[in-house]
Amino acid sequence: MTDAFSPLAKFLDGQLCLIVEPSQSFAFAIQSTLQQMGVPHSQLYIARRIQDAKRIILERKPKMLITEYEIDGSFAIDLVEMQSKQHELLQRISFINTMNASDSAVAEASEGEVDGYLLKPFAMNVFQQKIEMILAQKLMPSAYLVKINVGKKFLAKNEFEKAVDEFLEAKPLHEKPTLACFHAGQTFQALGDATRALAEYHEGRQHQPLHYRCLIGEFETLLAMKNYTEAYELVGTLQKNYPITSKRLGHFFVAAVFTNHFNDLPGFYKLFNRLDQRTPELIKISSVALLTAGRYFIKENNLDKALEYFEIGLMISGKNFEFLEKVVTEFLKVKAGHKAQILFAKASSTDIGKIHYLQLEFKVGHYTLSEEDLIEKGKKLIELGYGTSEIYTSMVHAMAKLGKEILAGTFISKLELEHPELCSSLYKILEENLPKNKET
């Protein structure tokens, strides 16, 4: 029988406690312990998947959250942040169960977001003691937490000057005021002072190097300031310690390109493949990054590397034809027809036979087909109504190389009505490219 007047039951005040735990037996053990602490069974919900947990947080606004560190490849801090938007700092409890020491270090580094953590497996009496300690801190908060809570209220009302005063005054009240630094940085950002925001995030990380929100704040501020070099120095720390979101991975691609860390892009592609959801924005950013990298390797005369990166970009884009045309054209610019053909062969089956496909096929054929085959292919495209100035030009080049002066002249004369603006340049091409010994 639960005690409706227990300290924990009073704190919850009839509101929900959400347990996010993949293990059924462990979830039930936590549920049983909380019931013994006075929480009614009707206020205890269990979610075993991240999407269910997010839905419950949005709909039911749990005042207490106990969650596994990583669920379905997502980081528990995402759930904690969702909960924090619904309840004030002193009016909620968030607790993380971790699987190893490194996860525990990250949980500890989430100070201010996460109220406590334990390394699995742990005894339920230890868990109960930890919750009781957190509850005592919520019911009798330190002057430091009171200041931060007041500052957050001002921040929520967009009273930025008052908010930052509270956060700065809180800093001397704690030995390692990482949380105060984070919120001060957040407020300076709202005031448009990126330099002071960056200084606060950096100070917070001096107290706690892995502090999640200070780390993200510093990284995103550096990106906004276009200080890509320093931003990229944080990528390894983020990648090593935290699951990467679609938005964050997009930032990694951007920072890598601006700092010429092209060799890191295949590793980011692996992260891309692990994501459950890939936003259109991420697909666009990452494919452009691979395109940029491929162009860089072409300039370095490393065509094999360029091909590798273009192929990855093509896969990221979902074999988007516009992207395919760009990368094929990059190889055609340097007359690497074989490489262009390799990429062109990867076109999506849905594009084969369409006008844009046939026109690009002709462009590739300019470097891979014989003059006779190129002329025949060009004729077929023109018959279909797909002729372009580039096709006309390539055909005249081919006819000239074969010494087919009469054929070329007849071909050009037929274009005079529809494309008079091209004819003079085509005649010039014919004259410049005819061999000395002409064959008619």
N, C-alpha and C positions, 0 to 999 in steps of 0.2 A: 504493500500500500504506500502510495507516494505522499510526501508531506508538502501540501500546497503552500505552507508558510516557510519552507526552507529558503535560505538566502538565494540559491540559484533560481528557484521557482519565482520568488519575488522579483529578481532581476529580469527574468524573461517576461513577467507580467502577462502571461497568457499567450505570448508570441512563440514562434516556431524555432526549433533547433534542427538544423539540417546536418546529417551525417553523410559524407560523400566517401564511400569506401567500397572498392571492388570485391573484397573478401566478405562473404556473407557471415561467416562465423565471427570475424573481427568486428563487423558492423553491429551484430547482435550483442557482442560483449560490451561495446561502448554504449549502446542503447540501454542495456541492463544497468550499467553503472550510473548513467544519468538518471534513470528511474529511481535508483536507490538514493540519489542526491535530491530527489523531490520533484523531478520533471515528469509530468503526466505523459503517459504513452501517446495520447492524442496530439501532443506537441512535438513529437519526435518523428522526423521523416528520414528515410534512407534513400540515397540515389547511388547507383553503381556506374552510371555513365555521365560524362561531362555535359552532354546536351540536356539530360534530365535535370542535372544540378543547376544549370544556368536557367532553365525554365522555372524551376521552383524558386530560385532566388528572385527572379523578376516578378513572379506572380505572388509569392507568399512572403517575401521580404524577411527571411529568418534573422532573428536577433543574435543567434548563436550558430557558428559554422565550424564544423570539425571535418577536415578533409585530408585525404591522401595527398601527398606531395605532387604526384604526377598521375593524371588519369587520361587515358586515350591520347597520350602524346601532348596533353595540355598541362600547363603549370597552374598549381593551386592558387597562386597569387592573383590570377585572373578572376577567380571566384571571390577572393577576398576583396579585390577592388570593386567588384559589382556590389558586394554587401556594404562596403564602406560608403557608397553613394546613397544608401538608404537609411543609415543610422550614424549618429555622431560617434566620435571616437570612444567616449566613455559609456556609450549606450549599446555596445555590441561586443561580442567575443568571437575571435577567430583563432583557430588552432589547427596546426598542421602535423600530420603523422608522416615521418620520413623513413626511407628504406636504407639509407647509408649515411656515413659521416659527412660526405660532401653535400648531400641534400640538406642535412641538418645545418651546415654552415650557411647555406643559402637562405634557409628558413630564418635563421638567427639574423642574417643580414637584411631581412625584410622588416626590421624593427619599425614599429609604428603602424604597420599594416597587419602583421601577424602578432598576436598576443603571446603565443607560446608554441612549442613544438616538442615532440618526443621521437626518439629513434626506435623504430620497431625491431624486434618485438618488445613490448613493455607490459608490465603487470598493471592490472586495472586499478590497484590501490595507488600506484605511482601516478597514473593518469588523473585519478580523483584529487590527489594532493595538488597536482599542477593546476587543475581547473579551479580549485578553491583558492590558490594563491593569486591567480589571474582575477578572480571575482573580487577578492579583497582589494586589489589595486584599482579595480573599476569603481568600487563602492567608496574607497578612501583614496582618491588619486593624489599623486604628488603635485606640488606646485608647478612643476615642469609640464605635466600633462594637462593641468587646468589651463595654463597659458596657451598651450597649443590648441586646445579645444575652443577657447575663446577666439583665437586667431582664425581658426577654420570657419567659425560662424561669420566673422567679418568677411572672410574670403568668399563664402557662399553668397553674401549680399553685395559683392563687388566693391566693398569698402577696403580697397587695397592698402591705402596708407595706414589705416588702423590695424589691418591684418599683419602687415610686415612689422609694425612696432611690437605686436604681441610675440611674434616668432623670434625676433631679435632679442627681446627681453627674456625669452625662455632659454636661450642658449647658455647663459651662465649658470642655470639651475640644474644642469646635467653634466656628468663627466664626459659623456660622448653624445652631444646633442644632434645626432644625425637627422632625426625626424624634424627638428626645428629648422635645420639647414635646408632640408628638402622643401618644406612649405615656404620658407623665405624665398628660395629660388623660384618656386612656382609663382609666388606673388610678384617677384621682380619681372618674371616673364610676362605676366598679365599687364604690368606697368610699361612694358616695352623696353626694359633695361636688360638686354641679353648678357651684357658683360657682368653685371652684379649677380644675375641668375646663375651664370656659369661659375662664378666664384663661390657661391653658396653650395652648389652641387659638389664642387670639387672639395670644399671643406668637409662636407658631409661624408664623402668617400675617404677622406683622410682618417676620420673616426671609424668608419666601417667600410672598407674597400669594396665589398660586394653588395652594399646596400642597393637593392633592386631599383627603387624609384630615383635615387640620386644618380645611379649609373645611367638609367634611361634618360633622365633629365639632362645630364651632361652630354650624352651622345647626341640627342636630338637638338640641343642648343648649338653644339659645334656644327652640326649639319646646316642648321638655319643660318649660321654665321659664315657658311661656306669654308669652314676650317676643316677640310676633309682629311688632312693628314692626321691631326689629333683625334678626330672622330674615328678614323680607321684603327687607331691604336687601341680602342675600346672594343672592337669587334670580337677579338679573340676571347676576351673575358666574358662578353655576353653569350657568345656561342658555346663556350665551355660550361657555363653555369646555369643557363636558363633555356627552356624550350623557346624556339624562335617562331614568332607570329608572321603572318603574311606581310603585314606592314613593315615589321622589323627587317625581314629578309630583303624587301625592296630597298630599304636604306643601306643594307650591306652591299648590294649590287651597285648602288649609286656611289658610295664611298670608295669601293674597289676601283671603279672606272676612273674616278677623278684622281686617284693616287697611283694609277698604273699597276695595281695589284691584279693583273689579268690572270695570273696563274692560279689565283684562289677561286676563280669563277666556277670551275668544275665541281669544287667542293660545295659551293652554294647551290649548284644544280642538284646535288644529292639531297640537300635540305629541302629544296623545292619539291622534289619527288615525295618526300615524307609528309608534306603538308596534306591535311584532309581537305582544306579549302584553299584554292588559289584564286585570288581576286583578279579581275581584269586588269587592275592597276599593276599588280605584281607581274602578271604575264607581259604587259607592255614594257615595264621597266627592265625586267630581266632579259627579254629578247633584244632590246636596244643595247643593253650592256654587252651581250654576246656579239652583236653586230659590230659594235665599237671595237671590241677586242680582236675580232677577226680582221678588221681593217688595219689595226695596229700591226698584226703579225704579217699581213701582206706587205706593209711598208718595210718590215724587217726582213722581207724576202723569205719568210717561213710559211710557205703555202700549205704545208701539211698541218701545221698548227692552226692556221686560219680555217682550213676545212673542218677540223675538229670542232672549233668554236662555232662556226656557222651551222654545223649539223646540230649541235646542242641547242642553239638559238631557234632553229627550225622546229625541233621537237617541242621546246617551250611554247612556241607560238601556235602549236597545234597544226603545223604544216600550212600556216597562213600563206596564201599565194603572194600577197604583197611583200611579205618578208622573204619568201623564196626568190622573187624577182630581184630584190635588192642584193642578196648575197651572190646570186648567179652573175648579176651585172658587175659586182666587184671583181670577180675572177675574169670576166670578159675584158674589163678595162686593162688588165695586165696580160691579156692574151693567153690566159690559163684555161684553154677550152676544155681540157680533160677534166679539170677540177669542177668547172661549171657544169659539165655533163653529169658528173657524179651527184651533184646537188639537185640538178634538174630531174634526175631519175627518181628522186624522193618526193616528187609532187604528189599531193593527195589525189586519190582516185576520183574524187568528186570534181576535180578541175580538169582532168584529162578530156581533150576534145573541145574544150571551150575556147572562145576567141583569144583570151589572154594567154592561155596555155599554148596554143598554136603559134602565136606571135613570138612568145619567148623561146619556143622550140626552134623557130627559124633563127633567132639571134644566136642561140647556142650552135646551131648548124653552120653558121658562118665560119666557125672555128673548127668544126669537127667533120663536116661533110665535104665531099668532092664538089668542084664547081658545077658539074653536071647535075648532081643530086640537089644542090642548093637552088639552082635555077628551076628545076621541076617543082620543088617544094614551094618556091615563091609563086610560080604560076598558079598552083592550086589555091594558095591563100588569096591571090588576087581574084580568081574566079569566084571564090566564096564571099568576096567583098571585104576581105580583111587586110587589104594592102595598106602599108604605111610608108612614109618617106624613107624609113630605115630599110624596109624590105626592098623598095625600088633601088636604093643606093647599093645594097649588097648584091642585087642581081646584076646591075650594070658592072660592078667590080668583077663578078664572076665571068660575065660574058667577055669583058675586056681581057681578062687573064687567059681565056681560051682563044682569044683572037677573033671572036665572033662580032666583028664590027657592024655588019649589015643587020644581024639579029638585034644587036643592042640599039642601033639607030632606029629600027622599026619599033622596038619596044618603047623608046623614049618619045617617038613621035606620037604614039598612041596616048601618051600621058599629057600631051600639050593642052587638050581641052579641059581636063579635070584638074591638072596640077601644073599650070604654066610656070609657076614660081620655081619649080624644081628642075625644069628642063635644062636651063643653062648650066647649072652645077653638075647635072648628070652627063651632059656632053663633055664637060671639062674632065670629069672622072674618066670617061671613055678615052679621051685623047691622051691623058697622062698614063693610063695603065695598059694601053694596047702594046703587045710585044712587037718587036721590029719585023719579025716574019709573020704577017697576019694570015689567018686561015678563014675563009668565008664559007 
